[in-house]
């Protein structure tokens, strides 16, 4: 886990692994520039679960992780990578 956004990363990992069928395939890559960006990769079969209809699940995940990032005092973005 990254030191700067450890709470947000932990929340993101927990949420994603709870949703997917194959939690071992979940990878979270962290890049820290002026904003911290989490790039999430899941198994091909699980991408639909993570995105949800009209992106509602993905937006909910982003909202929860951004709320957790307040505790880390950092702004973050969450990207879902095919």
mmCIF file of the N, C-alpha and C atoms, coordinates in Angstrom:
data_MODEL
# 
_entry.id   MODEL 
# 
loop_
_atom_site.group_PDB 
_atom_site.id 
_atom_site.type_symbol 
_atom_site.label_atom_id 
_atom_site.label_alt_id 
_atom_site.label_comp_id 
_atom_site.label_asym_id 
_atom_site.label_entity_id 
_atom_site.label_seq_id 
_atom_site.pdbx_PDB_ins_code 
_atom_site.Cartn_x 
_atom_site.Cartn_y 
_atom_site.Cartn_z 
_atom_site.occupancy 
_atom_site.B_iso_or_equiv 
_atom_site.pdbx_formal_charge 
_atom_site.auth_seq_id 
_atom_site.auth_comp_id 
_atom_site.auth_asym_id 
_atom_site.auth_atom_id 
_atom_site.pdbx_PDB_model_num 
ATOM 1   N N  . UNK A 1 1  ? 0.829   -1.196  0.000   1.00 0.00 ? 1  UNK A N  1 
ATOM 2   C CA . UNK A 1 1  ? 0.000   0.000   0.000   1.00 0.00 ? 1  UNK A CA 1 
ATOM 3   C C  . UNK A 1 1  ? 0.861   1.242   0.000   1.00 0.00 ? 1  UNK A C  1 
ATOM 4   N N  . UNK A 1 2  ? 0.349   2.259   -0.638  1.00 0.00 ? 2  UNK A N  1 
ATOM 5   C CA . UNK A 1 2  ? 1.094   3.508   -0.666  1.00 0.00 ? 2  UNK A CA 1 
ATOM 6   C C  . UNK A 1 2  ? 0.976   4.180   0.694   1.00 0.00 ? 2  UNK A C  1 
ATOM 7   N N  . UNK A 1 3  ? 1.991   4.876   1.097   1.00 0.00 ? 3  UNK A N  1 
ATOM 8   C CA . UNK A 1 3  ? 1.989   5.507   2.398   1.00 0.00 ? 3  UNK A CA 1 
ATOM 9   C C  . UNK A 1 3  ? 1.064   6.700   2.484   1.00 0.00 ? 3  UNK A C  1 
ATOM 10  N N  . UNK A 1 4  ? 0.939   7.450   1.391   1.00 0.00 ? 4  UNK A N  1 
ATOM 11  C CA . UNK A 1 4  ? 0.203   8.703   1.411   1.00 0.00 ? 4  UNK A CA 1 
ATOM 12  C C  . UNK A 1 4  ? -1.313  8.496   1.431   1.00 0.00 ? 4  UNK A C  1 
ATOM 13  N N  . UNK A 1 5  ? -1.805  7.449   0.801   1.00 0.00 ? 5  UNK A N  1 
ATOM 14  C CA . UNK A 1 5  ? -3.251  7.225   0.709   1.00 0.00 ? 5  UNK A CA 1 
ATOM 15  C C  . UNK A 1 5  ? -3.610  5.809   1.157   1.00 0.00 ? 5  UNK A C  1 
ATOM 16  N N  . UNK A 1 6  ? -3.055  5.390   2.272   1.00 0.00 ? 6  UNK A N  1 
ATOM 17  C CA . UNK A 1 6  ? -3.235  4.005   2.697   1.00 0.00 ? 6  UNK A CA 1 
ATOM 18  C C  . UNK A 1 6  ? -4.684  3.686   3.074   1.00 0.00 ? 6  UNK A C  1 
ATOM 19  N N  . UNK A 1 7  ? -5.389  4.623   3.700   1.00 0.00 ? 7  UNK A N  1 
ATOM 20  C CA . UNK A 1 7  ? -6.786  4.373   4.062   1.00 0.00 ? 7  UNK A CA 1 
ATOM 21  C C  . UNK A 1 7  ? -7.639  4.205   2.813   1.00 0.00 ? 7  UNK A C  1 
ATOM 22  N N  . UNK A 1 8  ? -7.501  5.119   1.872   1.00 0.00 ? 8  UNK A N  1 
ATOM 23  C CA . UNK A 1 8  ? -8.284  5.064   0.636   1.00 0.00 ? 8  UNK A CA 1 
ATOM 24  C C  . UNK A 1 8  ? -7.965  3.795   -0.151  1.00 0.00 ? 8  UNK A C  1 
ATOM 25  N N  . UNK A 1 9  ? -6.708  3.419   -0.221  1.00 0.00 ? 9  UNK A N  1 
ATOM 26  C CA . UNK A 1 9  ? -6.327  2.224   -0.958  1.00 0.00 ? 9  UNK A CA 1 
ATOM 27  C C  . UNK A 1 9  ? -6.887  0.966   -0.298  1.00 0.00 ? 9  UNK A C  1 
ATOM 28  N N  . UNK A 1 10 ? -6.874  0.915   1.010   1.00 0.00 ? 10 UNK A N  1 
ATOM 29  C CA . UNK A 1 10 ? -7.436  -0.218  1.722   1.00 0.00 ? 10 UNK A CA 1 
ATOM 30  C C  . UNK A 1 10 ? -8.935  -0.358  1.492   1.00 0.00 ? 10 UNK A C  1 
ATOM 31  N N  . UNK A 1 11 ? -9.639  0.761   1.515   1.00 0.00 ? 11 UNK A N  1 
ATOM 32  C CA . UNK A 1 11 ? -11.079 0.761   1.257   1.00 0.00 ? 11 UNK A CA 1 
ATOM 33  C C  . UNK A 1 11 ? -11.357 0.312   -0.176  1.00 0.00 ? 11 UNK A C  1 
ATOM 34  N N  . UNK A 1 12 ? -10.593 0.839   -1.127  1.00 0.00 ? 12 UNK A N  1 
ATOM 35  C CA . UNK A 1 12 ? -10.775 0.468   -2.530  1.00 0.00 ? 12 UNK A CA 1 
ATOM 36  C C  . UNK A 1 12 ? -10.550 -1.033  -2.728  1.00 0.00 ? 12 UNK A C  1 
ATOM 37  N N  . UNK A 1 13 ? -9.486  -1.546  -2.164  1.00 0.00 ? 13 UNK A N  1 
ATOM 38  C CA . UNK A 1 13 ? -9.177  -2.972  -2.310  1.00 0.00 ? 13 UNK A CA 1 
ATOM 39  C C  . UNK A 1 13 ? -10.284 -3.833  -1.706  1.00 0.00 ? 13 UNK A C  1 
ATOM 40  N N  . UNK A 1 14 ? -10.770 -3.463  -0.542  1.00 0.00 ? 14 UNK A N  1 
ATOM 41  C CA . UNK A 1 14 ? -11.838 -4.214  0.103   1.00 0.00 ? 14 UNK A CA 1 
ATOM 42  C C  . UNK A 1 14 ? -13.109 -4.212  -0.751  1.00 0.00 ? 14 UNK A C  1 
ATOM 43  N N  . UNK A 1 15 ? -13.500 -3.045  -1.266  1.00 0.00 ? 15 UNK A N  1 
ATOM 44  C CA . UNK A 1 15 ? -14.716 -2.945  -2.071  1.00 0.00 ? 15 UNK A CA 1 
ATOM 45  C C  . UNK A 1 15 ? -14.619 -3.778  -3.349  1.00 0.00 ? 15 UNK A C  1 
ATOM 46  N N  . UNK A 1 16 ? -13.518 -3.630  -4.068  1.00 0.00 ? 16 UNK A N  1 
ATOM 47  C CA . UNK A 1 16 ? -13.367 -4.336  -5.336  1.00 0.00 ? 16 UNK A CA 1 
ATOM 48  C C  . UNK A 1 16 ? -13.343 -5.848  -5.113  1.00 0.00 ? 16 UNK A C  1 
ATOM 49  N N  . UNK A 1 17 ? -12.577 -6.304  -4.138  1.00 0.00 ? 17 UNK A N  1 
ATOM 50  C CA . UNK A 1 17 ? -12.478 -7.749  -3.891  1.00 0.00 ? 17 UNK A CA 1 
ATOM 51  C C  . UNK A 1 17 ? -13.794 -8.338  -3.390  1.00 0.00 ? 17 UNK A C  1 
ATOM 52  N N  . UNK A 1 18 ? -14.644 -7.509  -2.780  1.00 0.00 ? 18 UNK A N  1 
ATOM 53  C CA . UNK A 1 18 ? -15.952 -7.974  -2.331  1.00 0.00 ? 18 UNK A CA 1 
ATOM 54  C C  . UNK A 1 18 ? -16.932 -8.143  -3.483  1.00 0.00 ? 18 UNK A C  1 
ATOM 55  N N  . UNK A 1 19 ? -16.734 -7.410  -4.557  1.00 0.00 ? 19 UNK A N  1 
ATOM 56  C CA . UNK A 1 19 ? -17.662 -7.412  -5.689  1.00 0.00 ? 19 UNK A CA 1 
ATOM 57  C C  . UNK A 1 19 ? -17.337 -8.506  -6.700  1.00 0.00 ? 19 UNK A C  1 
ATOM 58  N N  . UNK A 1 20 ? -16.064 -8.732  -6.951  1.00 0.00 ? 20 UNK A N  1 
ATOM 59  C CA . UNK A 1 20 ? -15.655 -9.599  -8.058  1.00 0.00 ? 20 UNK A CA 1 
ATOM 60  C C  . UNK A 1 20 ? -15.736 -11.083 -7.710  1.00 0.00 ? 20 UNK A C  1 
ATOM 61  N N  . UNK A 1 21 ? -15.791 -11.920 -8.756  1.00 0.00 ? 21 UNK A N  1 
ATOM 62  C CA . UNK A 1 21 ? -15.788 -13.375 -8.595  1.00 0.00 ? 21 UNK A CA 1 
ATOM 63  C C  . UNK A 1 21 ? -14.371 -13.904 -8.358  1.00 0.00 ? 21 UNK A C  1 
ATOM 64  N N  . UNK A 1 22 ? -13.373 -13.210 -8.934  1.00 0.00 ? 22 UNK A N  1 
ATOM 65  C CA . UNK A 1 22 ? -11.987 -13.659 -8.854  1.00 0.00 ? 22 UNK A CA 1 
ATOM 66  C C  . UNK A 1 22 ? -11.136 -12.589 -8.147  1.00 0.00 ? 22 UNK A C  1 
ATOM 67  N N  . UNK A 1 23 ? -11.163 -12.557 -6.812  1.00 0.00 ? 23 UNK A N  1 
ATOM 68  C CA . UNK A 1 23 ? -10.427 -11.506 -6.095  1.00 0.00 ? 23 UNK A CA 1 
ATOM 69  C C  . UNK A 1 23 ? -8.905  -11.585 -6.248  1.00 0.00 ? 23 UNK A C  1 
ATOM 70  N N  . UNK A 1 24 ? -8.385  -12.758 -6.620  1.00 0.00 ? 24 UNK A N  1 
ATOM 71  C CA . UNK A 1 24 ? -6.935  -12.885 -6.798  1.00 0.00 ? 24 UNK A CA 1 
ATOM 72  C C  . UNK A 1 24 ? -6.433  -12.132 -8.023  1.00 0.00 ? 24 UNK A C  1 
ATOM 73  N N  . UNK A 1 25 ? -7.332  -11.827 -8.969  1.00 0.00 ? 25 UNK A N  1 
ATOM 74  C CA . UNK A 1 25 ? -6.944  -11.126 -10.190 1.00 0.00 ? 25 UNK A CA 1 
ATOM 75  C C  . UNK A 1 25 ? -6.962  -9.609  -10.033 1.00 0.00 ? 25 UNK A C  1 
ATOM 76  N N  . UNK A 1 26 ? -7.371  -9.118  -8.875  1.00 0.00 ? 26 UNK A N  1 
ATOM 77  C CA . UNK A 1 26 ? -7.463  -7.675  -8.659  1.00 0.00 ? 26 UNK A CA 1 
ATOM 78  C C  . UNK A 1 26 ? -6.069  -7.087  -8.476  1.00 0.00 ? 26 UNK A C  1 
ATOM 79  N N  . UNK A 1 27 ? -5.777  -6.046  -9.250  1.00 0.00 ? 27 UNK A N  1 
ATOM 80  C CA . UNK A 1 27 ? -4.511  -5.321  -9.113  1.00 0.00 ? 27 UNK A CA 1 
ATOM 81  C C  . UNK A 1 27 ? -4.807  -3.837  -9.016  1.00 0.00 ? 27 UNK A C  1 
ATOM 82  N N  . UNK A 1 28 ? -4.170  -3.175  -8.080  1.00 0.00 ? 28 UNK A N  1 
ATOM 83  C CA . UNK A 1 28 ? -4.338  -1.734  -7.915  1.00 0.00 ? 28 UNK A CA 1 
ATOM 84  C C  . UNK A 1 28 ? -2.970  -1.097  -8.048  1.00 0.00 ? 28 UNK A C  1 
ATOM 85  N N  . UNK A 1 29 ? -2.840  -0.262  -9.062  1.00 0.00 ? 29 UNK A N  1 
ATOM 86  C CA . UNK A 1 29 ? -1.580  0.435   -9.310  1.00 0.00 ? 29 UNK A CA 1 
ATOM 87  C C  . UNK A 1 29 ? -1.742  1.885   -8.864  1.00 0.00 ? 29 UNK A C  1 
ATOM 88  N N  . UNK A 1 30 ? -0.794  2.387   -8.117  1.00 0.00 ? 30 UNK A N  1 
ATOM 89  C CA . UNK A 1 30 ? -0.878  3.735   -7.577  1.00 0.00 ? 30 UNK A CA 1 
ATOM 90  C C  . UNK A 1 30 ? 0.139   4.632   -8.268  1.00 0.00 ? 30 UNK A C  1 
ATOM 91  N N  . UNK A 1 31 ? -0.331  5.774   -8.766  1.00 0.00 ? 31 UNK A N  1 
ATOM 92  C CA . UNK A 1 31 ? 0.594   6.776   -9.297  1.00 0.00 ? 31 UNK A CA 1 
ATOM 93  C C  . UNK A 1 31 ? 0.314   8.091   -8.588  1.00 0.00 ? 31 UNK A C  1 
ATOM 94  N N  . UNK A 1 32 ? 1.354   8.655   -8.039  1.00 0.00 ? 32 UNK A N  1 
ATOM 95  C CA . UNK A 1 32 ? 1.204   9.871   -7.251  1.00 0.00 ? 32 UNK A CA 1 
ATOM 96  C C  . UNK A 1 32 ? 1.882   11.037  -7.942  1.00 0.00 ? 32 UNK A C  1 
ATOM 97  N N  . UNK A 1 33 ? 1.049   11.950  -8.474  1.00 0.00 ? 33 UNK A N  1 
ATOM 98  C CA . UNK A 1 33 ? 1.535   13.207  -9.040  1.00 0.00 ? 33 UNK A CA 1 
ATOM 99  C C  . UNK A 1 33 ? 0.981   14.308  -8.139  1.00 0.00 ? 33 UNK A C  1 
ATOM 100 N N  . UNK A 1 34 ? 0.314   15.302  -8.742  1.00 0.00 ? 34 UNK A N  1 
ATOM 101 C CA . UNK A 1 34 ? -0.356  16.301  -7.909  1.00 0.00 ? 34 UNK A CA 1 
ATOM 102 C C  . UNK A 1 34 ? -1.614  15.703  -7.279  1.00 0.00 ? 34 UNK A C  1 
ATOM 103 N N  . UNK A 1 35 ? -2.180  14.698  -7.951  1.00 0.00 ? 35 UNK A N  1 
ATOM 104 C CA . UNK A 1 35 ? -3.290  13.905  -7.412  1.00 0.00 ? 35 UNK A CA 1 
ATOM 105 C C  . UNK A 1 35 ? -2.861  12.451  -7.395  1.00 0.00 ? 35 UNK A C  1 
ATOM 106 N N  . UNK A 1 36 ? -3.378  11.704  -6.468  1.00 0.00 ? 36 UNK A N  1 
ATOM 107 C CA . UNK A 1 36 ? -3.097  10.274  -6.399  1.00 0.00 ? 36 UNK A CA 1 
ATOM 108 C C  . UNK A 1 36 ? -4.113  9.559   -7.287  1.00 0.00 ? 36 UNK A C  1 
ATOM 109 N N  . UNK A 1 37 ? -3.642  8.690   -8.166  1.00 0.00 ? 37 UNK A N  1 
ATOM 110 C CA . UNK A 1 37 ? -4.528  7.955   -9.063  1.00 0.00 ? 37 UNK A CA 1 
ATOM 111 C C  . UNK A 1 37 ? -4.374  6.465   -8.823  1.00 0.00 ? 37 UNK A C  1 
ATOM 112 N N  . UNK A 1 38 ? -5.507  5.801   -8.601  1.00 0.00 ? 38 UNK A N  1 
ATOM 113 C CA . UNK A 1 38 ? -5.545  4.355   -8.472  1.00 0.00 ? 38 UNK A CA 1 
ATOM 114 C C  . UNK A 1 38 ? -6.047  3.784   -9.787  1.00 0.00 ? 38 UNK A C  1 
ATOM 115 N N  . UNK A 1 39 ? -5.259  2.943   -10.417 1.00 0.00 ? 39 UNK A N  1 
ATOM 116 C CA . UNK A 1 39 ? -5.666  2.245   -11.639 1.00 0.00 ? 39 UNK A CA 1 
ATOM 117 C C  . UNK A 1 39 ? -5.997  0.807   -11.252 1.00 0.00 ? 39 UNK A C  1 
ATOM 118 N N  . UNK A 1 40 ? -7.267  0.451   -11.413 1.00 0.00 ? 40 UNK A N  1 
ATOM 119 C CA . UNK A 1 40 ? -7.758  -0.854  -10.974 1.00 0.00 ? 40 UNK A CA 1 
ATOM 120 C C  . UNK A 1 40 ? -7.898  -1.777  -12.175 1.00 0.00 ? 40 UNK A C  1 
ATOM 121 N N  . UNK A 1 41 ? -7.309  -2.965  -12.074 1.00 0.00 ? 41 UNK A N  1 
ATOM 122 C CA . UNK A 1 41 ? -7.430  -3.997  -13.100 1.00 0.00 ? 41 UNK A CA 1 
ATOM 123 C C  . UNK A 1 41 ? -8.068  -5.222  -12.457 1.00 0.00 ? 41 UNK A C  1 
ATOM 124 N N  . UNK A 1 42 ? -9.102  -5.753  -13.129 1.00 0.00 ? 42 UNK A N  1 
ATOM 125 C CA . UNK A 1 42 ? -9.767  -6.965  -12.651 1.00 0.00 ? 42 UNK A CA 1 
ATOM 126 C C  . UNK A 1 42 ? -9.819  -7.966  -13.800 1.00 0.00 ? 42 UNK A C  1 
ATOM 127 N N  . UNK A 1 43 ? -10.246 -9.193  -13.506 1.00 0.00 ? 43 UNK A N  1 
ATOM 128 C CA . UNK A 1 43 ? -10.408 -10.199 -14.558 1.00 0.00 ? 43 UNK A CA 1 
ATOM 129 C C  . UNK A 1 43 ? -11.460 -9.724  -15.556 1.00 0.00 ? 43 UNK A C  1 
ATOM 130 N N  . UNK A 1 44 ? -11.326 -10.148 -16.815 1.00 0.00 ? 44 UNK A N  1 
ATOM 131 C CA . UNK A 1 44 ? -12.249 -9.710  -17.873 1.00 0.00 ? 44 UNK A CA 1 
ATOM 132 C C  . UNK A 1 44 ? -13.706 -9.990  -17.514 1.00 0.00 ? 44 UNK A C  1 
ATOM 133 N N  . UNK A 1 45 ? -13.971 -11.126 -16.916 1.00 0.00 ? 45 UNK A N  1 
ATOM 134 C CA . UNK A 1 45 ? -15.343 -11.484 -16.551 1.00 0.00 ? 45 UNK A CA 1 
ATOM 135 C C  . UNK A 1 45 ? -15.916 -10.591 -15.459 1.00 0.00 ? 45 UNK A C  1 
ATOM 136 N N  . UNK A 1 46 ? -15.056 -9.971  -14.664 1.00 0.00 ? 46 UNK A N  1 
ATOM 137 C CA . UNK A 1 46 ? -15.506 -9.161  -13.537 1.00 0.00 ? 46 UNK A CA 1 
ATOM 138 C C  . UNK A 1 46 ? -15.672 -7.681  -13.860 1.00 0.00 ? 46 UNK A C  1 
ATOM 139 N N  . UNK A 1 47 ? -15.222 -7.247  -15.021 1.00 0.00 ? 47 UNK A N  1 
ATOM 140 C CA . UNK A 1 47 ? -15.276 -5.817  -15.337 1.00 0.00 ? 47 UNK A CA 1 
ATOM 141 C C  . UNK A 1 47 ? -16.716 -5.299  -15.321 1.00 0.00 ? 47 UNK A C  1 
ATOM 142 N N  . UNK A 1 48 ? -17.645 -6.069  -15.829 1.00 0.00 ? 48 UNK A N  1 
ATOM 143 C CA . UNK A 1 48 ? -19.046 -5.645  -15.830 1.00 0.00 ? 48 UNK A CA 1 
ATOM 144 C C  . UNK A 1 48 ? -19.599 -5.470  -14.422 1.00 0.00 ? 48 UNK A C  1 
ATOM 145 N N  . UNK A 1 49 ? -19.177 -6.310  -13.507 1.00 0.00 ? 49 UNK A N  1 
ATOM 146 C CA . UNK A 1 49 ? -19.616 -6.196  -12.111 1.00 0.00 ? 49 UNK A CA 1 
ATOM 147 C C  . UNK A 1 49 ? -19.105 -4.907  -11.493 1.00 0.00 ? 49 UNK A C  1 
ATOM 148 N N  . UNK A 1 50 ? -17.870 -4.569  -11.800 1.00 0.00 ? 50 UNK A N  1 
ATOM 149 C CA . UNK A 1 50 ? -17.243 -3.389  -11.194 1.00 0.00 ? 50 UNK A CA 1 
ATOM 150 C C  . UNK A 1 50 ? -17.820 -2.100  -11.782 1.00 0.00 ? 50 UNK A C  1 
ATOM 151 N N  . UNK A 1 51 ? -18.109 -2.097  -13.069 1.00 0.00 ? 51 UNK A N  1 
ATOM 152 C CA . UNK A 1 51 ? -18.653 -0.901  -13.708 1.00 0.00 ? 51 UNK A CA 1 
ATOM 153 C C  . UNK A 1 51 ? -20.136 -0.745  -13.380 1.00 0.00 ? 51 UNK A C  1 
ATOM 154 N N  . UNK A 1 52 ? -20.911 -1.816  -13.502 1.00 0.00 ? 52 UNK A N  1 
ATOM 155 C CA . UNK A 1 52 ? -22.341 -1.755  -13.215 1.00 0.00 ? 52 UNK A CA 1 
ATOM 156 C C  . UNK A 1 52 ? -23.122 -1.111  -14.344 1.00 0.00 ? 52 UNK A C  1 
ATOM 157 N N  . UNK A 1 53 ? -24.439 -1.137  -14.233 1.00 0.00 ? 53 UNK A N  1 
ATOM 158 C CA . UNK A 1 53 ? -25.290 -0.521  -15.251 1.00 0.00 ? 53 UNK A CA 1 
ATOM 159 C C  . UNK A 1 53 ? -25.105 0.984   -15.220 1.00 0.00 ? 53 UNK A C  1 
ATOM 160 N N  . UNK A 1 54 ? -24.838 1.526   -16.402 1.00 0.00 ? 54 UNK A N  1 
ATOM 161 C CA . UNK A 1 54 ? -24.620 2.971   -16.567 1.00 0.00 ? 54 UNK A CA 1 
ATOM 162 C C  . UNK A 1 54 ? -23.507 3.514   -15.662 1.00 0.00 ? 54 UNK A C  1 
ATOM 163 N N  . UNK A 1 55 ? -22.606 2.642   -15.233 1.00 0.00 ? 55 UNK A N  1 
ATOM 164 C CA . UNK A 1 55 ? -21.467 3.072   -14.426 1.00 0.00 ? 55 UNK A CA 1 
ATOM 165 C C  . UNK A 1 55 ? -21.800 3.398   -12.986 1.00 0.00 ? 55 UNK A C  1 
ATOM 166 N N  . UNK A 1 56 ? -22.949 2.951   -12.530 1.00 0.00 ? 56 UNK A N  1 
ATOM 167 C CA . UNK A 1 56 ? -23.384 3.317   -11.173 1.00 0.00 ? 56 UNK A CA 1 
ATOM 168 C C  . UNK A 1 56 ? -22.502 2.710   -10.096 1.00 0.00 ? 56 UNK A C  1 
ATOM 169 N N  . UNK A 1 57 ? -22.100 1.464   -10.262 1.00 0.00 ? 57 UNK A N  1 
ATOM 170 C CA . UNK A 1 57 ? -21.241 0.825   -9.256  1.00 0.00 ? 57 UNK A CA 1 
ATOM 171 C C  . UNK A 1 57 ? -19.881 1.522   -9.233  1.00 0.00 ? 57 UNK A C  1 
ATOM 172 N N  . UNK A 1 58 ? -19.332 1.800   -10.403 1.00 0.00 ? 58 UNK A N  1 
ATOM 173 C CA . UNK A 1 58 ? -18.029 2.478   -10.480 1.00 0.00 ? 58 UNK A CA 1 
ATOM 174 C C  . UNK A 1 58 ? -18.103 3.853   -9.822  1.00 0.00 ? 58 UNK A C  1 
ATOM 175 N N  . UNK A 1 59 ? -19.169 4.592   -10.073 1.00 0.00 ? 59 UNK A N  1 
ATOM 176 C CA . UNK A 1 59 ? -19.315 5.916   -9.461  1.00 0.00 ? 59 UNK A CA 1 
ATOM 177 C C  . UNK A 1 59 ? -19.471 5.810   -7.947  1.00 0.00 ? 59 UNK A C  1 
ATOM 178 N N  . UNK A 1 60 ? -20.184 4.797   -7.482  1.00 0.00 ? 60 UNK A N  1 
ATOM 179 C CA . UNK A 1 60 ? -20.337 4.608   -6.041  1.00 0.00 ? 60 UNK A CA 1 
ATOM 180 C C  . UNK A 1 60 ? -18.991 4.277   -5.394  1.00 0.00 ? 60 UNK A C  1 
ATOM 181 N N  . UNK A 1 61 ? -18.216 3.431   -6.059  1.00 0.00 ? 61 UNK A N  1 
ATOM 182 C CA . UNK A 1 61 ? -16.880 3.098   -5.544  1.00 0.00 ? 61 UNK A CA 1 
ATOM 183 C C  . UNK A 1 61 ? -16.022 4.351   -5.468  1.00 0.00 ? 61 UNK A C  1 
ATOM 184 N N  . UNK A 1 62 ? -16.039 5.162   -6.523  1.00 0.00 ? 62 UNK A N  1 
ATOM 185 C CA . UNK A 1 62 ? -15.250 6.409   -6.524  1.00 0.00 ? 62 UNK A CA 1 
ATOM 186 C C  . UNK A 1 62 ? -15.665 7.322   -5.365  1.00 0.00 ? 62 UNK A C  1 
ATOM 187 N N  . UNK A 1 63 ? -16.965 7.446   -5.138  1.00 0.00 ? 63 UNK A N  1 
ATOM 188 C CA . UNK A 1 63 ? -17.460 8.317   -4.070  1.00 0.00 ? 63 UNK A CA 1 
ATOM 189 C C  . UNK A 1 63 ? -16.990 7.840   -2.702  1.00 0.00 ? 63 UNK A C  1 
ATOM 190 N N  . UNK A 1 64 ? -17.090 6.546   -2.445  1.00 0.00 ? 64 UNK A N  1 
ATOM 191 C CA . UNK A 1 64 ? -16.682 5.994   -1.148  1.00 0.00 ? 64 UNK A CA 1 
ATOM 192 C C  . UNK A 1 64 ? -15.180 6.142   -0.941  1.00 0.00 ? 64 UNK A C  1 
ATOM 193 N N  . UNK A 1 65 ? -14.405 5.867   -1.984  1.00 0.00 ? 65 UNK A N  1 
ATOM 194 C CA . UNK A 1 65 ? -12.943 5.951   -1.851  1.00 0.00 ? 65 UNK A CA 1 
ATOM 195 C C  . UNK A 1 65 ? -12.498 7.402   -1.684  1.00 0.00 ? 65 UNK A C  1 
ATOM 196 N N  . UNK A 1 66 ? -13.156 8.327   -2.370  1.00 0.00 ? 66 UNK A N  1 
ATOM 197 C CA . UNK A 1 66 ? -12.827 9.747   -2.175  1.00 0.00 ? 66 UNK A CA 1 
ATOM 198 C C  . UNK A 1 66 ? -13.147 10.196  -0.759  1.00 0.00 ? 66 UNK A C  1 
ATOM 199 N N  . UNK A 1 67 ? -14.233 9.679   -0.190  1.00 0.00 ? 67 UNK A N  1 
ATOM 200 C CA . UNK A 1 67 ? -14.573 10.002  1.202   1.00 0.00 ? 67 UNK A CA 1 
ATOM 201 C C  . UNK A 1 67 ? -13.505 9.453   2.146   1.00 0.00 ? 67 UNK A C  1 
ATOM 202 N N  . UNK A 1 68 ? -13.018 8.255   1.872   1.00 0.00 ? 68 UNK A N  1 
ATOM 203 C CA . UNK A 1 68 ? -11.949 7.676   2.694   1.00 0.00 ? 68 UNK A CA 1 
ATOM 204 C C  . UNK A 1 68 ? -10.656 8.473   2.551   1.00 0.00 ? 68 UNK A C  1 
ATOM 205 N N  . UNK A 1 69 ? -10.435 9.054   1.377   1.00 0.00 ? 69 UNK A N  1 
ATOM 206 C CA . UNK A 1 69 ? -9.211  9.825   1.132   1.00 0.00 ? 69 UNK A CA 1 
ATOM 207 C C  . UNK A 1 69 ? -9.176  11.112  1.939   1.00 0.00 ? 69 UNK A C  1 
ATOM 208 N N  . UNK A 1 70 ? -10.331 11.577  2.389   1.00 0.00 ? 70 UNK A N  1 
ATOM 209 C CA . UNK A 1 70 ? -10.364 12.768  3.240   1.00 0.00 ? 70 UNK A CA 1 
ATOM 210 C C  . UNK A 1 70 ? -9.553  12.515  4.503   1.00 0.00 ? 70 UNK A C  1 
ATOM 211 N N  . UNK A 1 71 ? -9.633  11.293  4.998   1.00 0.00 ? 71 UNK A N  1 
ATOM 212 C CA . UNK A 1 71 ? -8.860  10.934  6.195   1.00 0.00 ? 71 UNK A CA 1 
ATOM 213 C C  . UNK A 1 71 ? -7.363  10.979  5.915   1.00 0.00 ? 71 UNK A C  1 
ATOM 214 N N  . UNK A 1 72 ? -6.980  10.652  4.673   1.00 0.00 ? 72 UNK A N  1 
ATOM 215 C CA . UNK A 1 72 ? -5.568  10.706  4.270   1.00 0.00 ? 72 UNK A CA 1 
ATOM 216 C C  . UNK A 1 72 ? -5.139  12.119  3.884   1.00 0.00 ? 72 UNK A C  1 
ATOM 217 N N  . UNK A 1 73 ? -6.104  13.039  3.816   1.00 0.00 ? 73 UNK A N  1 
ATOM 218 C CA . UNK A 1 73 ? -5.865  14.431  3.414   1.00 0.00 ? 73 UNK A CA 1 
ATOM 219 C C  . UNK A 1 73 ? -5.219  14.512  2.036   1.00 0.00 ? 73 UNK A C  1 
ATOM 220 N N  . UNK A 1 74 ? -5.831  13.790  1.089   1.00 0.00 ? 74 UNK A N  1 
ATOM 221 C CA . UNK A 1 74 ? -5.329  13.771  -0.291  1.00 0.00 ? 74 UNK A CA 1 
ATOM 222 C C  . UNK A 1 74 ? -6.501  13.627  -1.226  1.00 0.00 ? 74 UNK A C  1 
ATOM 223 N N  . UNK A 1 75 ? -6.374  14.197  -2.430  1.00 0.00 ? 75 UNK A N  1 
ATOM 224 C CA . UNK A 1 75 ? -7.387  14.021  -3.453  1.00 0.00 ? 75 UNK A CA 1 
ATOM 225 C C  . UNK A 1 75 ? -6.980  12.860  -4.340  1.00 0.00 ? 75 UNK A C  1 
ATOM 226 N N  . UNK A 1 76 ? -7.959  12.030  -4.702  1.00 0.00 ? 76 UNK A N  1 
ATOM 227 C CA . UNK A 1 76 ? -7.631  10.853  -5.497  1.00 0.00 ? 76 UNK A CA 1 
ATOM 228 C C  . UNK A 1 76 ? -8.581  10.700  -6.676  1.00 0.00 ? 76 UNK A C  1 
ATOM 229 N N  . UNK A 1 77 ? -8.135  9.924   -7.645  1.00 0.00 ? 77 UNK A N  1 
ATOM 230 C CA . UNK A 1 77 ? -8.950  9.501   -8.777  1.00 0.00 ? 77 UNK A CA 1 
ATOM 231 C C  . UNK A 1 77 ? -8.887  7.977   -8.834  1.00 0.00 ? 77 UNK A C  1 
ATOM 232 N N  . UNK A 1 78 ? -9.976  7.368   -9.286  1.00 0.00 ? 78 UNK A N  1 
ATOM 233 C CA . UNK A 1 78 ? -10.004 5.924   -9.456  1.00 0.00 ? 78 UNK A CA 1 
ATOM 234 C C  . UNK A 1 78 ? -10.324 5.636   -10.924 1.00 0.00 ? 78 UNK A C  1 
ATOM 235 N N  . UNK A 1 79 ? -9.443  4.935   -11.610 1.00 0.00 ? 79 UNK A N  1 
ATOM 236 C CA . UNK A 1 79 ? -9.627  4.549   -13.008 1.00 0.00 ? 79 UNK A CA 1 
ATOM 237 C C  . UNK A 1 79 ? -9.745  3.041   -13.087 1.00 0.00 ? 79 UNK A C  1 
ATOM 238 N N  . UNK A 1 80 ? -10.674 2.578   -13.915 1.00 0.00 ? 80 UNK A N  1 
ATOM 239 C CA . UNK A 1 80 ? -10.841 1.146   -14.145 1.00 0.00 ? 80 UNK A CA 1 
ATOM 240 C C  . UNK A 1 80 ? -10.255 0.819   -15.504 1.00 0.00 ? 80 UNK A C  1 
ATOM 241 N N  . UNK A 1 81 ? -9.230  -0.048  -15.526 1.00 0.00 ? 81 UNK A N  1 
ATOM 242 C CA . UNK A 1 81 ? -8.458  -0.341  -16.728 1.00 0.00 ? 81 UNK A CA 1 
ATOM 243 C C  . UNK A 1 81 ? -8.909  -1.673  -17.313 1.00 0.00 ? 81 UNK A C  1 
ATOM 244 N N  . UNK A 1 82 ? -9.179  -1.668  -18.631 1.00 0.00 ? 82 UNK A N  1 
ATOM 245 C CA . UNK A 1 82 ? -9.552  -2.920  -19.320 1.00 0.00 ? 82 UNK A CA 1 
ATOM 246 C C  . UNK A 1 82 ? -8.349  -3.815  -19.472 1.00 0.00 ? 82 UNK A C  1 
# 
